[in-house]
Amino acid sequence: MPIRYVVDRSVRYLLFLSALTSIFIVFLIILFTLREGLPALREIGLNSLLTSRIWRPGREEFGLLAMIAGSVLVTIGAMILGVPLALGCAVFLAEVAPAGVRAIVRPAVELLAGIPSVVYGLFGLVVLVPLVRQIPIPGNTGFGLLSASIVLAVMILPTITNIAEDAIRAVPRDYREGSLALGATRWQTIVSVTLPAARSGIVAAIILGVGRALGETMAMIMVIGNSVIVPRALAPNPATLFLSQARTLTGNIAVEINYATGLHESALFATGVVLFVLIMIVNSAAHILIRGRAK
């Protein structure tokens, strides 16, 4: 058998083994987390774990509702702030920017993905928290959902921008040329033709951004306040809800895992199981949308 066929087959088997190893590692993580969290799921009960708002390990009260609410609200806040900015940046890079400007802006956006989360948290702690504290609302400490949402919006910006830009660029050129030939302006073409044609890819980008936001830990610990409370408005204006302090699921694990023992430790692993399920749902939705777009 010629040596090149041997090499090709060996490389194919090596790549297949790499894929199996990745799947096996994920399976081991799921198995370990579920095994460690089962005692809490049995003793506390899934319903109590998900619906109780009280988290007091000293009294063996383990309710994740406050952390689930904090994670969901900070993710929603980050999406509200980050998605328009990310989509605007993607449209600019794909449709508007000259080559020279694109060569500068795209690496700058990609650089955001390489900044450690602790640096984002430090920036939020030193710069954003004092600024938010200036809002004259009783009980506003600067730490809370608003500061965390702003930091998280910047962190998800490169994820959504890069995937959305690829989706926009994948729209066939004939669509644009046909729209322009019918008399539409460039902006009308972008809004009415290009973006709708790239809709599934853009939605997939947003969903992946949601998954990224749900999994963030260190920056959230530094700016969200880490109070185990269901966020509430600090004034009659409902928007002051985002000035409330909170705690996320990931932050709950990171803050308490160092000293947790027994049922407390198992409850933290159960928190990881809940978080894992949420992220799997988000990532699966993104995969389905991307596969549908490819078809």
C-alpha positions as CSV (number, residue, x, y, z in Angstrom):
1,M,0.0,0.0,0.0
2,P,1.5,3.4,-1.0
3,I,2.7,5.4,1.9
4,R,0.4,8.4,1.2
5,Y,-2.6,6.2,1.7
6,V,-1.3,5.0,5.0
7,V,-0.7,8.6,6.1
8,D,-4.2,9.7,5.0
9,R,-5.8,6.8,6.9
10,S,-3.7,7.4,10.0
11,V,-4.6,11.1,10.0
12,R,-8.3,10.3,9.5
13,Y,-8.2,7.9,12.5
14,L,-6.3,10.5,14.5
15,L,-8.9,13.2,13.9
16,F,-11.6,10.7,14.7
17,L,-9.9,9.9,18.0
18,S,-9.6,13.6,18.8
19,A,-13.4,14.0,18.2
20,L,-14.2,11.0,20.4
21,T,-11.8,12.4,23.1
22,S,-13.6,15.7,23.1
23,I,-17.0,14.0,23.4
24,F,-15.7,11.7,26.2
25,I,-14.3,14.7,28.2
26,V,-17.7,16.4,28.0
27,F,-19.4,13.2,29.0
28,L,-17.1,12.8,32.0
29,I,-17.8,16.4,33.1
30,I,-21.5,15.9,32.9
31,L,-21.2,12.5,34.8
32,F,-19.1,14.0,37.5
33,T,-21.2,17.1,38.1
34,L,-24.4,15.0,38.1
35,R,-23.0,12.4,40.5
36,E,-21.8,15.1,42.9
37,G,-25.2,16.9,42.7
38,L,-27.4,13.9,43.1
39,P,-27.4,13.9,46.9
40,A,-28.7,17.5,46.9
41,L,-31.3,16.7,44.2
42,R,-32.5,13.7,46.3
43,E,-32.6,15.4,49.7
44,I,-33.7,18.9,48.7
45,G,-35.8,18.0,45.7
46,L,-35.6,19.6,42.3
47,N,-38.9,21.5,42.8
48,S,-37.7,23.1,46.0
49,L,-34.2,23.8,44.5
50,L,-35.7,25.7,41.5
51,T,-38.6,27.5,43.2
52,S,-37.3,28.5,46.7
53,R,-35.7,32.0,46.9
54,I,-33.9,31.4,50.2
55,W,-30.2,30.3,50.1
56,R,-28.9,29.8,53.6
57,P,-26.4,26.9,53.7
58,G,-26.1,27.3,57.5
59,R,-29.7,26.4,57.9
60,E,-29.7,23.9,55.0
61,E,-32.0,26.0,52.9
62,F,-31.0,25.8,49.3
63,G,-33.1,27.7,46.8
64,L,-31.8,28.8,43.4
65,L,-34.6,31.1,42.4
66,A,-32.8,34.3,43.3
67,M,-29.7,33.2,41.3
68,I,-31.7,32.0,38.4
69,A,-33.5,35.4,38.3
70,G,-30.1,37.2,38.6
71,S,-28.6,35.2,35.7
72,V,-31.6,35.7,33.5
73,L,-32.0,39.4,34.2
74,V,-28.3,40.2,33.7
75,T,-28.3,38.3,30.5
76,I,-31.4,40.2,29.3
77,G,-29.8,43.5,30.2
78,A,-26.6,42.5,28.3
79,M,-28.6,41.5,25.2
80,I,-30.6,44.8,25.3
81,L,-27.3,46.8,25.4
82,G,-25.0,44.5,23.4
83,V,-27.1,43.1,20.5
84,P,-27.8,46.5,18.7
85,L,-24.2,47.5,19.0
86,A,-22.9,44.1,17.8
87,L,-25.3,44.0,14.9
88,G,-24.5,47.6,13.9
89,C,-20.8,46.7,14.0
90,A,-21.4,43.5,11.9
91,V,-23.4,45.4,9.3
92,F,-20.7,48.1,9.2
93,L,-17.9,45.6,8.7
94,A,-19.7,43.5,6.1
95,E,-21.5,46.1,4.1
96,V,-20.2,49.6,4.7
97,A,-16.6,49.9,5.9
98,P,-13.8,50.4,3.3
99,A,-11.1,47.7,3.3
100,G,-8.7,50.0,5.2
101,V,-11.1,50.8,7.9
102,R,-12.2,47.1,8.1
103,A,-8.6,46.0,8.6
104,I,-8.5,48.2,11.7
105,V,-11.9,47.7,13.2
106,R,-12.1,43.9,12.9
107,P,-8.9,43.2,14.8
108,A,-10.0,45.7,17.5
109,V,-13.3,43.8,17.9
110,E,-11.6,40.4,18.0
111,L,-9.2,41.7,20.6
112,L,-12.1,42.2,23.0
113,A,-12.5,38.4,23.0
114,G,-8.9,38.0,24.2
115,I,-9.1,40.3,27.2
116,P,-9.4,38.2,30.5
117,S,-12.7,38.5,32.2
118,V,-11.0,39.7,35.4
119,V,-9.8,42.7,33.5
120,Y,-13.4,43.5,32.5
121,G,-14.4,43.1,36.1
122,L,-11.7,45.4,37.3
123,F,-12.8,48.0,34.8
124,G,-16.4,47.7,35.9
125,L,-15.4,47.9,39.6
126,V,-13.2,51.0,39.2
127,V,-15.0,52.9,36.5
128,L,-18.6,51.7,36.0
129,V,-19.7,51.2,39.6
130,P,-18.8,54.7,40.7
131,L,-20.6,56.1,37.7
132,V,-23.7,54.1,38.3
133,R,-23.6,55.1,41.9
134,Q,-24.2,58.7,40.9
135,I,-27.8,57.8,39.9
136,P,-29.8,59.4,42.7
137,I,-31.9,56.5,43.7
138,P,-32.2,55.4,47.4
139,G,-30.4,52.1,47.9
140,N,-28.3,52.4,44.8
141,T,-24.7,51.3,45.6
142,G,-23.5,51.1,42.0
143,F,-23.1,47.3,42.3
144,G,-25.9,45.6,40.6
145,L,-27.5,44.4,37.4
146,L,-26.9,47.6,35.4
147,S,-23.1,47.6,35.9
148,A,-23.0,43.9,35.3
149,S,-25.1,44.2,32.1
150,I,-22.8,46.9,30.7
151,V,-19.7,44.8,31.3
152,L,-21.3,41.7,29.9
153,A,-22.6,43.5,26.8
154,V,-19.0,44.4,25.9
155,M,-17.8,40.9,26.6
156,I,-20.4,39.3,24.2
157,L,-19.8,41.9,21.5
158,P,-17.0,40.0,19.6
159,T,-19.0,36.7,19.7
160,I,-22.1,38.2,18.2
161,T,-20.3,40.5,15.8
162,N,-18.1,37.9,14.2
163,I,-20.9,35.3,13.7
164,A,-23.4,37.9,12.4
165,E,-20.8,39.4,10.0
166,D,-20.2,35.9,8.6
167,A,-23.9,35.4,8.2
168,I,-24.3,38.7,6.4
169,R,-21.4,38.0,4.1
170,A,-22.9,34.6,3.2
171,V,-25.9,36.3,1.6
172,P,-25.5,35.8,-2.2
173,R,-24.4,38.8,-4.1
174,D,-27.3,38.4,-6.5
175,Y,-29.7,39.4,-3.8
176,R,-28.0,42.8,-3.4
177,E,-27.6,43.4,-7.1
178,G,-31.2,42.5,-7.8
179,S,-32.5,44.9,-5.1
180,L,-30.3,47.7,-6.3
181,A,-31.4,47.0,-9.9
182,L,-35.0,47.5,-8.8
183,G,-34.2,51.0,-7.6
184,A,-33.7,50.4,-3.9
185,T,-31.0,52.4,-2.1
186,R,-28.0,50.8,-0.4
187,W,-29.6,51.2,3.0
188,Q,-33.0,49.8,1.9
189,T,-31.1,46.8,0.4
190,I,-29.4,46.2,3.7
191,V,-32.5,46.5,5.8
192,S,-35.0,44.8,3.5
193,V,-33.0,42.2,1.7
194,T,-29.6,41.4,3.3
195,L,-30.6,41.3,7.0
196,P,-33.7,39.2,6.4
197,A,-31.7,36.8,4.3
198,A,-29.1,36.4,7.1
199,R,-31.8,36.2,9.8
200,S,-31.2,32.6,10.9
201,G,-27.4,33.2,11.2
202,I,-28.0,36.4,13.1
203,V,-30.4,34.7,15.5
204,A,-27.8,31.9,16.0
205,A,-25.2,34.6,16.8
206,I,-27.5,36.1,19.4
207,I,-28.2,32.7,21.0
208,L,-24.5,32.0,21.2
209,G,-24.1,35.4,22.9
210,V,-26.7,34.3,25.4
211,G,-24.8,31.2,26.2
212,R,-21.6,33.2,26.6
213,A,-23.4,35.6,29.0
214,L,-24.9,32.8,31.1
215,G,-21.5,31.2,31.6
216,E,-19.6,34.4,32.7
217,T,-18.3,34.3,36.2
218,M,-15.4,36.4,37.4
219,A,-16.5,39.8,36.0
220,M,-20.0,39.3,37.4
221,I,-18.7,38.5,40.9
222,M,-16.8,41.8,40.9
223,V,-19.7,44.1,39.8
224,I,-23.1,42.6,40.5
225,G,-23.0,42.8,44.3
226,N,-23.4,39.1,45.1
227,S,-26.5,39.5,47.3
228,V,-28.7,36.4,47.3
229,I,-32.0,38.3,46.7
230,V,-34.5,38.3,43.9
231,P,-33.9,41.6,42.2
232,R,-36.5,44.2,42.8
233,A,-37.1,47.8,41.7
234,L,-35.6,50.4,44.1
235,A,-38.2,53.0,43.2
236,P,-41.7,53.2,41.6
237,N,-39.9,53.3,38.2
238,P,-39.6,49.6,37.0
239,A,-36.3,50.4,35.3
240,T,-34.7,50.8,38.7
241,L,-34.8,47.0,38.9
242,F,-31.5,47.0,37.2
243,L,-29.9,49.0,40.0
244,S,-30.7,46.1,42.4
245,Q,-27.9,43.8,43.5
246,A,-28.1,40.1,42.6
247,R,-26.1,36.9,42.3
248,T,-25.7,34.6,39.3
249,L,-25.6,30.9,39.2
250,T,-21.9,30.9,38.2
251,G,-21.1,33.4,40.8
252,N,-22.8,31.4,43.5
253,I,-20.6,28.4,42.7
254,A,-17.4,30.4,42.5
255,V,-18.0,32.4,45.8
256,E,-18.9,29.4,48.0
257,I,-17.2,26.3,46.6
258,N,-13.9,26.9,48.5
259,Y,-15.5,26.3,51.9
260,A,-18.6,24.2,51.1
261,T,-18.9,20.7,52.6
262,G,-21.5,18.0,52.7
263,L,-25.0,19.0,51.5
264,H,-23.8,22.5,50.8
265,E,-21.2,21.3,48.4
266,S,-23.6,18.9,46.7
267,A,-26.1,21.8,46.3
268,L,-23.4,23.8,44.5
269,F,-22.9,20.9,42.1
270,A,-26.6,20.8,41.6
271,T,-26.4,24.5,40.7
272,G,-23.8,23.4,38.1
273,V,-26.2,20.8,36.7
274,V,-29.0,23.5,36.4
275,L,-26.5,25.9,34.7
276,F,-25.2,23.1,32.4
277,V,-28.7,22.3,31.3
278,L,-29.5,25.9,30.5
279,I,-26.3,26.3,28.5
280,M,-26.9,23.1,26.6
281,I,-30.4,24.2,25.7
282,V,-29.0,27.5,24.4
283,N,-26.2,25.9,22.5
284,S,-28.5,23.2,21.0
285,A,-30.8,25.9,19.8
286,A,-27.9,27.8,18.1
287,H,-26.8,24.5,16.5
288,I,-30.2,23.8,15.1
289,L,-30.5,27.3,13.7
290,I,-27.1,27.2,12.1
291,R,-27.8,23.8,10.6
292,G,-31.2,25.1,9.3
293,R,-29.4,28.1,7.7
294,A,-26.9,25.8,6.1
295,K,-29.6,23.7,4.5
